[in-house]
Amino acid sequence: MNIVEQIRQEQASHLATLRKDIHAHPELAFAEHRTAELVATRLEALGIETHRGIGRTGVVGVLRAGSSARSIGLRADMDALPMQERNTFPHHSRIPGRMHACGHDGHTTMLLGAATHLAKHRDFDGTVHLIFQPAEEGDGGGREMIEDGLLERFPMESVYGMHNWPGLPAGSFAVHDGPVMACADRFDIEIRGHGAHAAMPHLGVDPVAAGAALVQALQTVSSRTIDPTDAVVVSVTQFHAGEAYNVIPDRAILSGTVRAFVPEVRERVEETMQRICAGVGAAFGANVNFEYRRGYPPTINSPKEAALCAEVAAEVAGSAMLRTDMKPSMGAEDFSYFLQERPGAYVWIGNGAGEGGCMLHNPNYDFNDDIASVGVAYWVRLVARLLAA
């Protein structure tokens, strides 16, 4: 019997029940109190050394076997999104305005399933740190755990993550050698002009006209200043100005986001945007204030660890169910903070078409329970390869 079938027979029903319970009780960033306690209680019941409150609401389980000093980290995220679920199945969200629309309920369940198997068999030599992270959805729970001393308290040679991916065949894997997901930076631009009557524009400085020119000019960041082979997205997503039909306002606000895979490209984008803002301000006689805020860094797999993860994925799911040629996503992921500190890899597990046939962050999304046993098997075999007895 292969490892997937073994886990499916031993845990499938339990995994589905657990996952649906977590789905029905979603909790937002740094408020994952019920979920964290559920995780900690189950780890303790397995005889696993358990630490609460890492990075505020994070949980770390420490599982040891054999005598080796080697150690690795496996990470799952726990938080939900602030959105209303439209599903009506029995395990739909019980909390209005909150939903597990990204599959973190499934990620937490799969790592708990791996903990169950590893605690029972312990056929590895070393230490596995089971990292249950809060606040992935924009609040940087990974960064919080690291700043709270995660890597000092729980030393690990390498660290690994996994995310479900709708559209990939159920139970398949995609492994990237290098960038997996982009950075997620934000910017705000304030344009100060001089208000005037709309019938007498020559008596004012129009921030709306300056803002319109700025929106156009910012599109040249990716099209004219960055190497076309380096993917960059600069999106102005907000433009706020004025309150009356017959008044040229004295102020306009533009906001948006920047996505890139390469840290050096990220640096150049910020510098170029600053220069464009200064130039447009000078051209229109307006005062332009540009504020750029770094968000999640790019998620970049280290080659050696990615290659090993691809081997394990092929072993678990079959070589025909492994993709190593998939394009990275312009979405962002705070597992990137872990990969800035340690080598490792972040893989995608196929969720299939899923509920509603929709992508992540959709009100009709649901994690596919049929893939949970595959995900557990991947974790188990990865530990066996990394910490071979």
NUDRENVO-379717 format. One record per residue (C-alpha): residue number from 1; residue in one letter; x, y, z. Coordinates in Angstrom, 2 decimals, decimal comma. Example, Ala and Ser with C-alpha at 12.3 -4.5 7.8 and 13.67 -1.06 7.14 Angstrom:
REM residues 2
+-----+------+---------+---------+---------+
:  nr : rest :      px :      py :      pz :
+-----+------+---------+---------+---------+
:   1 :    A :   12,30 :   -4,50 :    7,80 :
:   2 :    S :   13,67 :   -1,06 :    7,14 :
+-----+------+---------+---------+---------+
REM end
This chain:
REM residues 389
+-----+------+---------+---------+---------+
:  nr : rest :      px :      py :      pz :
+-----+------+---------+---------+---------+
:   1 :    M :    0,00 :    0,00 :    0,00 :
:   2 :    N :    1,43 :    3,39 :   -0,95 :
:   3 :    I :    1,63 :    6,25 :    1,51 :
:   4 :    V :   -1,34 :    8,17 :    0,08 :
:   5 :    E :   -3,65 :    5,17 :    0,37 :
:   6 :    Q :   -2,36 :    4,41 :    3,86 :
:   7 :    I :   -3,13 :    7,92 :    5,06 :
:   8 :    R :   -6,44 :    7,96 :    3,24 :
:   9 :    Q :   -7,54 :    4,79 :    5,01 :
:  10 :    E :   -6,27 :    5,93 :    8,40 :
:  11 :    Q :   -7,21 :    9,61 :    8,36 :
:  12 :    A :   -9,43 :   10,75 :    5,45 :
:  13 :    S :  -12,69 :   10,89 :    7,39 :
:  14 :    H :  -11,04 :   12,56 :   10,38 :
:  15 :    L :   -9,26 :   15,10 :    8,18 :
:  16 :    A :  -12,49 :   16,10 :    6,42 :
:  17 :    T :  -14,33 :   16,52 :    9,71 :
:  18 :    L :  -11,55 :   18,62 :   11,18 :
:  19 :    R :  -11,22 :   20,78 :    8,08 :
:  20 :    K :  -14,95 :   21,48 :    7,91 :
:  21 :    D :  -14,99 :   22,44 :   11,58 :
:  22 :    I :  -12,19 :   24,97 :   11,01 :
:  23 :    H :  -13,96 :   26,24 :    7,88 :
:  24 :    A :  -17,17 :   26,84 :    9,81 :
:  25 :    H :  -15,34 :   28,91 :   12,45 :
:  26 :    P :  -13,06 :   31,30 :   10,51 :
:  27 :    E :  -10,89 :   33,76 :   12,41 :
:  28 :    L :   -9,06 :   36,81 :   11,12 :
:  29 :    A :   -5,42 :   37,83 :   11,50 :
:  30 :    F :   -4,06 :   37,58 :   15,06 :
:  31 :    A :   -7,51 :   36,56 :   16,30 :
:  32 :    E :   -7,10 :   32,83 :   15,54 :
:  33 :    H :   -7,67 :   31,95 :   19,19 :
:  34 :    R :  -10,05 :   29,02 :   18,66 :
:  35 :    T :   -8,03 :   27,64 :   15,77 :
:  36 :    A :   -4,71 :   27,99 :   17,60 :
:  37 :    E :   -6,10 :   26,28 :   20,69 :
:  38 :    L :   -7,56 :   23,48 :   18,57 :
:  39 :    V :   -4,12 :   22,98 :   16,97 :
:  40 :    A :   -2,25 :   23,12 :   20,28 :
:  41 :    T :   -4,63 :   20,72 :   22,00 :
:  42 :    R :   -4,33 :   18,17 :   19,21 :
:  43 :    L :   -0,55 :   18,41 :   19,16 :
:  44 :    E :   -0,42 :   17,86 :   22,91 :
:  45 :    A :   -2,74 :   14,87 :   22,60 :
:  46 :    L :   -0,21 :   13,37 :   20,19 :
:  47 :    G :    2,56 :   13,78 :   22,76 :
:  48 :    I :    4,21 :   16,58 :   20,78 :
:  49 :    E :    6,00 :   19,37 :   22,63 :
:  50 :    T :    3,78 :   22,41 :   22,03 :
:  51 :    H :    4,45 :   26,14 :   22,25 :
:  52 :    R :    1,64 :   28,72 :   22,12 :
:  53 :    G :    1,72 :   32,45 :   21,49 :
:  54 :    I :    4,61 :   32,61 :   18,99 :
:  55 :    G :    4,04 :   35,76 :   16,95 :
:  56 :    R :    0,96 :   36,50 :   19,09 :
:  57 :    T :   -1,34 :   33,63 :   18,06 :
:  58 :    G :    1,07 :   31,23 :   16,36 :
:  59 :    V :    1,68 :   27,67 :   17,53 :
:  60 :    V :    4,81 :   25,56 :   17,12 :
:  61 :    G :    5,00 :   21,82 :   17,70 :
:  62 :    V :    8,39 :   20,18 :   18,19 :
:  63 :    L :    8,60 :   16,51 :   17,21 :
:  64 :    R :   11,85 :   14,63 :   17,77 :
:  65 :    A :   13,03 :   11,17 :   16,78 :
:  66 :    G :   16,40 :    9,45 :   16,73 :
:  67 :    S :   19,61 :   11,19 :   17,75 :
:  68 :    S :   20,45 :   13,52 :   14,85 :
:  69 :    A :   20,89 :   17,23 :   15,51 :
:  70 :    R :   19,35 :   18,06 :   12,13 :
:  71 :    S :   16,06 :   19,97 :   12,06 :
:  72 :    I :   13,56 :   21,34 :    9,56 :
:  73 :    G :   10,41 :   23,45 :    9,61 :
:  74 :    L :    7,02 :   22,77 :    8,02 :
:  75 :    R :    4,59 :   25,69 :    7,93 :
:  76 :    A :    0,82 :   26,05 :    7,54 :
:  77 :    D :   -1,26 :   29,24 :    7,81 :
:  78 :    M :   -4,42 :   29,49 :    9,94 :
:  79 :    D :   -6,24 :   32,78 :    9,26 :
:  80 :    A :   -9,34 :   33,53 :    7,21 :
:  81 :    L :  -10,43 :   36,51 :    5,09 :
:  82 :    P :  -12,80 :   39,39 :    5,91 :
:  83 :    M :  -15,42 :   38,49 :    3,29 :
:  84 :    Q :  -18,92 :   37,06 :    3,19 :
:  85 :    E :  -19,27 :   33,42 :    2,17 :
:  86 :    R :  -21,95 :   32,56 :   -0,42 :
:  87 :    N :  -21,78 :   28,78 :   -0,02 :
:  88 :    T :  -24,75 :   27,08 :    1,61 :
:  89 :    F :  -23,26 :   23,64 :    2,35 :
:  90 :    P :  -23,49 :   22,48 :    5,99 :
:  91 :    H :  -19,96 :   23,61 :    6,91 :
:  92 :    H :  -20,34 :   27,17 :    5,65 :
:  93 :    S :  -18,99 :   30,00 :    7,78 :
:  94 :    R :  -20,94 :   30,59 :   10,98 :
:  95 :    I :  -19,48 :   34,07 :   11,35 :
:  96 :    P :  -20,83 :   36,85 :    9,10 :
:  97 :    G :  -18,18 :   38,68 :    7,12 :
:  98 :    R :  -15,49 :   36,05 :    7,65 :
:  99 :    M :  -14,58 :   33,15 :    5,38 :
: 100 :    H :  -11,86 :   30,60 :    4,72 :
: 101 :    A :  -11,66 :   31,59 :    1,06 :
: 102 :    C :   -7,99 :   30,72 :    0,59 :
: 103 :    G :   -7,83 :   27,19 :    1,97 :
: 104 :    H :   -5,93 :   27,86 :    5,16 :
: 105 :    D :   -8,41 :   25,54 :    6,86 :
: 106 :    G :   -7,07 :   22,80 :    4,57 :
: 107 :    H :   -3,43 :   23,77 :    5,09 :
: 108 :    T :   -3,81 :   23,59 :    8,88 :
: 109 :    T :   -5,60 :   20,26 :    8,58 :
: 110 :    M :   -2,93 :   18,71 :    6,35 :
: 111 :    L :   -0,11 :   19,69 :    8,70 :
: 112 :    L :   -2,05 :   18,30 :   11,65 :
: 113 :    G :   -2,54 :   15,11 :    9,66 :
: 114 :    A :    1,20 :   14,93 :    9,05 :
: 115 :    A :    1,82 :   15,50 :   12,76 :
: 116 :    T :   -0,51 :   12,59 :   13,54 :
: 117 :    H :    1,35 :   10,21 :   11,23 :
: 118 :    L :    4,84 :   11,36 :   12,22 :
: 119 :    A :    4,08 :   11,16 :   15,93 :
: 120 :    K :    2,83 :    7,60 :   15,54 :
: 121 :    H :    5,63 :    6,26 :   13,34 :
: 122 :    R :    8,65 :    8,52 :   14,06 :
: 123 :    D :   10,60 :    6,89 :   11,24 :
: 124 :    F :   12,96 :    9,82 :   10,82 :
: 125 :    D :   16,12 :   11,02 :   12,54 :
: 126 :    G :   16,09 :   14,61 :   13,77 :
: 127 :    T :   13,60 :   17,32 :   14,71 :
: 128 :    V :   10,54 :   18,55 :   12,85 :
: 129 :    H :    9,18 :   21,98 :   13,79 :
: 130 :    L :    5,47 :   22,17 :   12,95 :
: 131 :    I :    4,75 :   25,88 :   12,41 :
: 132 :    F :    1,11 :   27,00 :   12,52 :
: 133 :    Q :    1,26 :   30,62 :   11,47 :
: 134 :    P :   -1,30 :   33,38 :   12,02 :
: 135 :    A :   -2,10 :   36,38 :    9,85 :
: 136 :    E :   -0,88 :   35,45 :    6,38 :
: 137 :    E :   -3,59 :   37,48 :    4,66 :
: 138 :    G :   -1,81 :   40,82 :    4,58 :
: 139 :    D :   -0,77 :   41,25 :    8,21 :
: 140 :    G :    2,61 :   39,53 :    8,07 :
: 141 :    G :    2,22 :   36,78 :   10,63 :
: 142 :    G :    5,36 :   35,09 :    9,29 :
: 143 :    R :    7,36 :   38,22 :    9,97 :
: 144 :    E :    5,83 :   38,47 :   13,44 :
: 145 :    M :    6,85 :   34,90 :   14,29 :
: 146 :    I :   10,41 :   35,52 :   13,10 :
: 147 :    E :   10,64 :   38,78 :   15,07 :
: 148 :    D :    9,34 :   36,88 :   18,10 :
: 149 :    G :   12,42 :   34,66 :   17,95 :
: 150 :    L :   11,02 :   31,67 :   16,06 :
: 151 :    L :   14,27 :   30,77 :   14,33 :
: 152 :    E :   16,37 :   31,23 :   17,46 :
: 153 :    R :   14,04 :   29,25 :   19,70 :
: 154 :    F :   13,43 :   26,53 :   17,11 :
: 155 :    P :   16,58 :   26,26 :   14,95 :
: 156 :    M :   15,96 :   24,79 :   11,51 :
: 157 :    E :   18,22 :   24,16 :    8,56 :
: 158 :    S :   15,47 :   24,66 :    5,99 :
: 159 :    V :   11,75 :   25,45 :    5,92 :
: 160 :    Y :    8,87 :   24,38 :    3,67 :
: 161 :    G :    5,37 :   25,57 :    2,82 :
: 162 :    M :    2,44 :   24,36 :    0,73 :
: 163 :    H :   -0,64 :   26,09 :   -0,72 :
: 164 :    N :   -3,62 :   24,65 :   -2,55 :
: 165 :    W :   -4,07 :   25,91 :   -6,11 :
: 166 :    P :   -7,46 :   25,79 :   -7,88 :
: 167 :    G :   -7,18 :   24,96 :  -11,56 :
: 168 :    L :   -4,37 :   22,46 :  -11,06 :
: 169 :    P :   -5,65 :   18,87 :  -11,26 :
: 170 :    A :   -6,66 :   17,62 :   -7,83 :
: 171 :    G :   -3,74 :   16,05 :   -5,99 :
: 172 :    S :   -1,11 :   17,22 :   -8,47 :
: 173 :    F :    1,82 :   19,50 :   -7,59 :
: 174 :    A :    3,61 :   22,50 :   -9,07 :
: 175 :    V :    7,16 :   23,22 :   -7,92 :
: 176 :    H :    9,09 :   26,31 :   -9,01 :
: 177 :    D :   12,85 :   26,63 :   -9,22 :
: 178 :    G :   13,20 :   30,26 :   -8,14 :
: 179 :    P :   10,36 :   32,82 :   -7,89 :
: 180 :    V :    6,96 :   31,43 :   -6,93 :
: 181 :    M :    5,05 :   34,59 :   -6,01 :
: 182 :    A :    5,66 :   38,31 :   -6,26 :
: 183 :    C :    6,17 :   41,09 :   -3,76 :
: 184 :    A :    3,12 :   43,11 :   -2,72 :
: 185 :    D :    4,02 :   46,76 :   -2,21 :
: 186 :    R :    1,64 :   49,71 :   -1,90 :
: 187 :    F :    1,88 :   53,35 :   -2,78 :
: 188 :    D :   -0,03 :   56,54 :   -2,06 :
: 189 :    I :    0,45 :   59,75 :   -4,03 :
: 190 :    E :   -0,91 :   63,07 :   -2,82 :
: 191 :    I :   -1,13 :   65,84 :   -5,42 :
: 192 :    R :   -1,53 :   69,35 :   -4,00 :
: 193 :    G :   -2,69 :   71,94 :   -6,51 :
: 194 :    H :   -4,64 :   75,19 :   -6,18 :
: 195 :    G :   -8,42 :   75,17 :   -6,17 :
: 196 :    A :  -10,38 :   77,31 :   -8,60 :
: 197 :    H :  -13,75 :   77,75 :  -10,28 :
: 198 :    A :  -14,24 :   75,14 :  -12,99 :
: 199 :    A :  -15,05 :   77,96 :  -15,42 :
: 200 :    M :  -11,71 :   79,67 :  -14,69 :
: 201 :    P :   -9,11 :   76,86 :  -14,64 :
: 202 :    H :   -6,29 :   79,28 :  -15,50 :
: 203 :    L :   -6,55 :   80,70 :  -11,99 :
: 204 :    G :   -5,74 :   77,37 :  -10,33 :
: 205 :    V :   -3,45 :   74,37 :  -10,50 :
: 206 :    D :   -5,52 :   71,33 :  -11,41 :
: 207 :    P :   -4,53 :   68,18 :   -9,42 :
: 208 :    V :   -6,98 :   66,10 :  -11,47 :
: 209 :    A :   -5,14 :   66,85 :  -14,71 :
: 210 :    A :   -1,82 :   66,14 :  -12,97 :
: 211 :    G :   -3,21 :   62,92 :  -11,57 :
: 212 :    A :   -4,47 :   61,78 :  -14,97 :
: 213 :    A :   -1,05 :   62,42 :  -16,47 :
: 214 :    L :    0,55 :   60,57 :  -13,58 :
: 215 :    V :   -1,64 :   57,51 :  -14,09 :
: 216 :    Q :   -0,55 :   57,38 :  -17,71 :
: 217 :    A :    3,10 :   58,02 :  -16,93 :
: 218 :    L :    3,27 :   55,29 :  -14,31 :
: 219 :    Q :    2,41 :   52,72 :  -16,98 :
: 220 :    T :    5,81 :   53,42 :  -18,56 :
: 221 :    V :    7,54 :   52,02 :  -15,47 :
: 222 :    S :    7,03 :   48,46 :  -16,68 :
: 223 :    S :    6,82 :   49,17 :  -20,41 :
: 224 :    R :    9,81 :   51,49 :  -20,83 :
: 225 :    T :   12,16 :   51,36 :  -17,81 :
: 226 :    I :   12,24 :   47,68 :  -16,80 :
: 227 :    D :   13,72 :   44,84 :  -18,86 :
: 228 :    P :   10,74 :   43,20 :  -20,64 :
: 229 :    T :   11,91 :   39,79 :  -19,37 :
: 230 :    D :   11,48 :   40,98 :  -15,76 :
: 231 :    A :    7,78 :   40,84 :  -14,91 :
: 232 :    V :    6,43 :   43,94 :  -13,15 :
: 233 :    V :    2,89 :   45,15 :  -12,53 :
: 234 :    V :    2,18 :   48,74 :  -11,46 :
: 235 :    S :   -1,55 :   49,25 :  -10,88 :
: 236 :    V :   -3,21 :   52,52 :   -9,88 :
: 237 :    T :   -6,38 :   51,27 :   -8,21 :
: 238 :    Q :   -7,73 :   54,42 :   -6,55 :
: 239 :    F :   -8,18 :   58,04 :   -7,71 :
: 240 :    H :   -9,97 :   60,39 :   -5,32 :
: 241 :    A :  -10,52 :   64,08 :   -6,04 :
: 242 :    G :  -13,17 :   66,75 :   -5,80 :
: 243 :    E :  -16,70 :   67,02 :   -4,42 :
: 244 :    A :  -18,53 :   69,42 :   -6,74 :
: 245 :    Y :  -19,21 :   69,76 :  -10,47 :
: 246 :    N :  -18,05 :   73,35 :  -10,71 :
: 247 :    V :  -14,97 :   73,29 :   -8,49 :
: 248 :    I :  -11,43 :   72,39 :   -9,44 :
: 249 :    P :  -10,22 :   70,76 :   -6,21 :
: 250 :    D :   -6,96 :   71,59 :   -4,56 :
: 251 :    R :   -6,04 :   67,97 :   -3,81 :
: 252 :    A :   -6,10 :   64,50 :   -5,39 :
: 253 :    I :   -5,06 :   61,12 :   -4,02 :
: 254 :    L :   -3,84 :   58,16 :   -6,06 :
: 255 :    S :   -3,16 :   54,72 :   -4,59 :
: 256 :    G :   -2,17 :   51,34 :   -5,91 :
: 257 :    T :    0,08 :   48,34 :   -5,79 :
: 258 :    V :    3,38 :   47,11 :   -7,24 :
: 259 :    R :    4,25 :   43,48 :   -7,98 :
: 260 :    A :    7,67 :   42,11 :   -8,96 :
: 261 :    F :    9,67 :   38,91 :   -8,58 :
: 262 :    V :   13,24 :   40,21 :   -8,40 :
: 263 :    P :   14,43 :   42,32 :   -5,43 :
: 264 :    E :   16,67 :   44,50 :   -7,63 :
: 265 :    V :   13,75 :   45,19 :   -9,98 :
: 266 :    R :   11,61 :   46,11 :   -7,00 :
: 267 :    E :   14,22 :   48,71 :   -6,00 :
: 268 :    R :   14,30 :   50,20 :   -9,49 :
: 269 :    V :   10,51 :   50,42 :   -9,72 :
: 270 :    E :   10,35 :   52,50 :   -6,54 :
: 271 :    E :   13,13 :   54,82 :   -7,72 :
: 272 :    T :   11,49 :   55,28 :  -11,13 :
: 273 :    M :    8,08 :   56,02 :   -9,64 :
: 274 :    Q :    9,65 :   58,66 :   -7,38 :
: 275 :    R :   11,29 :   60,32 :  -10,38 :
: 276 :    I :    8,06 :   60,29 :  -12,42 :
: 277 :    C :    6,09 :   61,84 :   -9,56 :
: 278 :    A :    8,64 :   64,63 :   -9,21 :
: 279 :    G :    8,63 :   65,24 :  -12,97 :
: 280 :    V :    4,84 :   65,37 :  -13,32 :
: 281 :    G :    4,61 :   67,66 :  -10,32 :
: 282 :    A :    7,12 :   70,05 :  -11,87 :
: 283 :    A :    5,36 :   69,97 :  -15,26 :
: 284 :    F :    1,98 :   70,89 :  -13,77 :
: 285 :    G :    3,22 :   73,19 :  -11,05 :
: 286 :    A :    1,78 :   70,90 :   -8,37 :
: 287 :    N :    3,28 :   69,55 :   -5,18 :
: 288 :    V :    3,41 :   65,75 :   -5,42 :
: 289 :    N :    4,15 :   63,65 :   -2,35 :
: 290 :    F :    5,01 :   60,00 :   -3,08 :
: 291 :    E :    4,85 :   57,37 :   -0,33 :
: 292 :    Y :    5,98 :   53,80 :   -1,07 :
: 293 :    R :    5,42 :   51,05 :    1,49 :
: 294 :    R :    7,14 :   47,68 :    1,24 :
: 295 :    G :    4,81 :   44,74 :    1,74 :
: 296 :    Y :    5,55 :   41,05 :    1,45 :
: 297 :    P :    8,84 :   40,31 :   -0,35 :
: 298 :    P :    8,92 :   37,99 :   -3,37 :
: 299 :    T :    8,64 :   34,30 :   -2,50 :
: 300 :    I :   11,74 :   32,68 :   -3,99 :
: 301 :    N :   12,52 :   28,97 :   -3,68 :
: 302 :    S :   16,13 :   27,88 :   -3,27 :
: 303 :    P :   17,11 :   25,51 :   -6,14 :
: 304 :    K :   18,41 :   22,56 :   -4,12 :
: 305 :    E :   15,37 :   22,43 :   -1,84 :
: 306 :    A :   12,96 :   22,95 :   -4,74 :
: 307 :    A :   14,53 :   20,03 :   -6,62 :
: 308 :    L :   14,08 :   17,75 :   -3,62 :
: 309 :    C :   10,46 :   18,86 :   -3,18 :
: 310 :    A :    9,81 :   18,06 :   -6,84 :
: 311 :    E :   11,22 :   14,56 :   -6,33 :
: 312 :    V :    9,01 :   14,01 :   -3,29 :
: 313 :    A :    5,93 :   15,36 :   -5,09 :
: 314 :    A :    6,55 :   12,99 :   -8,02 :
: 315 :    E :    7,00 :   10,10 :   -5,60 :
: 316 :    V :    3,72 :   10,87 :   -3,84 :
: 317 :    A :    1,49 :   11,85 :   -6,76 :
: 318 :    G :    3,28 :   10,30 :   -9,74 :
: 319 :    S :    5,54 :   12,03 :  -12,25 :
: 320 :    A :    2,60 :   12,77 :  -14,55 :
: 321 :    M :    1,07 :   14,83 :  -11,73 :
: 322 :    L :    4,07 :   17,11 :  -11,28 :
: 323 :    R :    4,48 :   20,48 :  -12,99 :
: 324 :    T :    7,86 :   22,20 :  -12,95 :
: 325 :    D :    7,07 :   24,57 :  -15,83 :
: 326 :    M :    4,23 :   26,57 :  -14,31 :
: 327 :    K :    4,52 :   30,32 :  -14,36 :
: 328 :    P :    4,82 :   32,03 :  -10,98 :
: 329 :    S :    1,91 :   34,06 :   -9,64 :
: 330 :    M :    1,74 :   37,83 :   -9,21 :
: 331 :    G :   -0,02 :   37,17 :   -5,92 :
: 332 :    A :    1,98 :   37,47 :   -2,71 :
: 333 :    E :    2,68 :   35,23 :    0,27 :
: 334 :    D :    4,36 :   35,95 :    3,59 :
: 335 :    F :    6,16 :   32,60 :    3,58 :
: 336 :    S :    8,64 :   34,82 :    1,73 :
: 337 :    Y :    9,92 :   36,04 :    5,11 :
: 338 :    F :   10,92 :   32,49 :    6,05 :
: 339 :    L :   12,71 :   32,03 :    2,72 :
: 340 :    Q :   14,68 :   35,22 :    3,30 :
: 341 :    E :   16,09 :   33,64 :    6,46 :
: 342 :    R :   16,47 :   29,97 :    5,51 :
: 343 :    P :   16,67 :   27,88 :    2,33 :
: 344 :    G :   13,48 :   26,07 :    1,49 :
: 345 :    A :   10,61 :   25,76 :   -0,96 :
: 346 :    Y :    6,95 :   26,63 :   -1,27 :
: 347 :    V :    4,88 :   24,29 :   -3,46 :
: 348 :    W :    1,36 :   24,30 :   -4,88 :
: 349 :    I :   -0,96 :   21,32 :   -4,50 :
: 350 :    G :   -3,77 :   21,09 :   -7,04 :
: 351 :    N :   -7,25 :   21,75 :   -5,64 :
: 352 :    G :   -9,01 :   20,74 :   -8,87 :
: 353 :    A :  -11,99 :   22,75 :  -10,07 :
: 354 :    G :  -13,27 :   22,93 :   -6,51 :
: 355 :    E :  -16,57 :   24,28 :   -5,23 :
: 356 :    G :  -17,97 :   26,70 :   -7,78 :
: 357 :    G :  -15,02 :   26,18 :  -10,11 :
: 358 :    C :  -13,50 :   29,37 :   -8,76 :
: 359 :    M :  -10,10 :   30,70 :   -7,80 :
: 360 :    L :   -8,89 :   31,70 :   -4,34 :
: 361 :    H :  -10,50 :   34,64 :   -2,51 :
: 362 :    N :  -13,87 :   33,94 :   -4,14 :
: 363 :    P :  -17,05 :   33,80 :   -2,00 :
: 364 :    N :  -17,90 :   30,39 :   -3,54 :
: 365 :    Y :  -14,49 :   28,80 :   -2,92 :
: 366 :    D :  -14,01 :   25,68 :   -0,79 :
: 367 :    F :  -10,96 :   23,52 :   -0,10 :
: 368 :    N :  -11,11 :   20,09 :   -1,73 :
: 369 :    D :  -11,05 :   17,46 :    1,04 :
: 370 :    D :  -10,08 :   14,76 :   -1,45 :
: 371 :    I :   -6,55 :   16,20 :   -1,71 :
: 372 :    A :   -5,88 :   16,30 :    2,05 :
: 373 :    S :   -4,42 :   12,78 :    2,16 :
: 374 :    V :   -2,09 :   13,66 :   -0,71 :
: 375 :    G :   -0,90 :   16,76 :    1,12 :
: 376 :    V :   -0,31 :   14,80 :    4,32 :
: 377 :    A :    1,63 :   12,16 :    2,37 :
: 378 :    Y :    3,79 :   14,89 :    0,81 :
: 379 :    W :    4,72 :   16,25 :    4,25 :
: 380 :    V :    5,45 :   12,78 :    5,58 :
: 381 :    R :    7,67 :   11,78 :    2,66 :
: 382 :    L :    9,45 :   15,16 :    2,70 :
: 383 :    V :   10,39 :   14,59 :    6,34 :
: 384 :    A :   11,58 :   11,07 :    5,50 :
: 385 :    R :   13,82 :   12,40 :    2,71 :
: 386 :    L :   15,20 :   15,35 :    4,65 :
: 387 :    L :   15,71 :   13,51 :    7,92 :
: 388 :    A :   16,48 :   10,03 :    6,67 :
: 389 :    A :   16,87 :    7,57 :    9,53 :
+-----+------+---------+---------+---------+
REM end
